Amino acid sequence: MLTPKITDYKILKRDKKFDLESRVLSYMKEGWQPLGGVSVCLYTTTGNYIEYFQAIVKYEQQKPNLI
């Protein structure tokens, strides 16, 4: 079995966890898949501002094996 090839890559960023979840789900309906886990960045120099990140990818469509 071959590993599917990634054909597109994006990083989604939101400042609320719920907003990121909603955005990821909307992309998944368009054929995107999450890659890895959520990353969280806490900016303490600007008043404890938090951002959430999620990488998403699209894979190359697999052709069926005809035997």
N, C-alpha and C positions, 0 to 999 in steps of 0.2 A: 504494500500500500504506500503510495506516494504522499508526502506532506503537501497540503494545498499551498499554492503560492499566494502571498499577499499582493493585491493589486492596488490598494488605496489605504491611506493611513491618516487619521486625524486625532487631535487631542482636544477633548471637550473641557471647558472650564466654567464653573459656576461658583457663586459665593454662598449658596445654600445647598445642603445635601439633597433635599427634596427636589430642587430645581435640576440638579445633575441627574438624579434618578429618572425624572420625567424626560429629560433630553436624551439620555441613553436609550430609554425605551422607544422613543420616537424614531431614533436612528435604527434601532434593531428591526422595526417594522419595515424599514427600507433596505434590509439585507446586511446591515453592518453588525459586527460582533465585537463585544468588549475584549480587550487584550490586556491581561494582567489585572491587578487590583486598582482600587481607588487610591490616589495620592492626596494628601492633605498638607497645605502649607499655611502656617500661622505667622503672620507678619506682626511682630511686637513693636516695631518702630513706628507704626502708623495706627496705633490704638487697637491692637489685637484683632486684626482683620484676617478672616479665614477664607481660603479658596480651596475648592475640590476639583480634582483633575481625573479624567478617565481617557485612556487611549482606546480607540476603536479602529477596526480594520474591515476591509472587504476582501474576500478571497476569490481567486479565480474559479470560475464555474468548472466543475469536474465533468468530463465527458464519460458516459457509461461505457464500461468495458464489454464489448461484444465478443463472445467466444463461439 
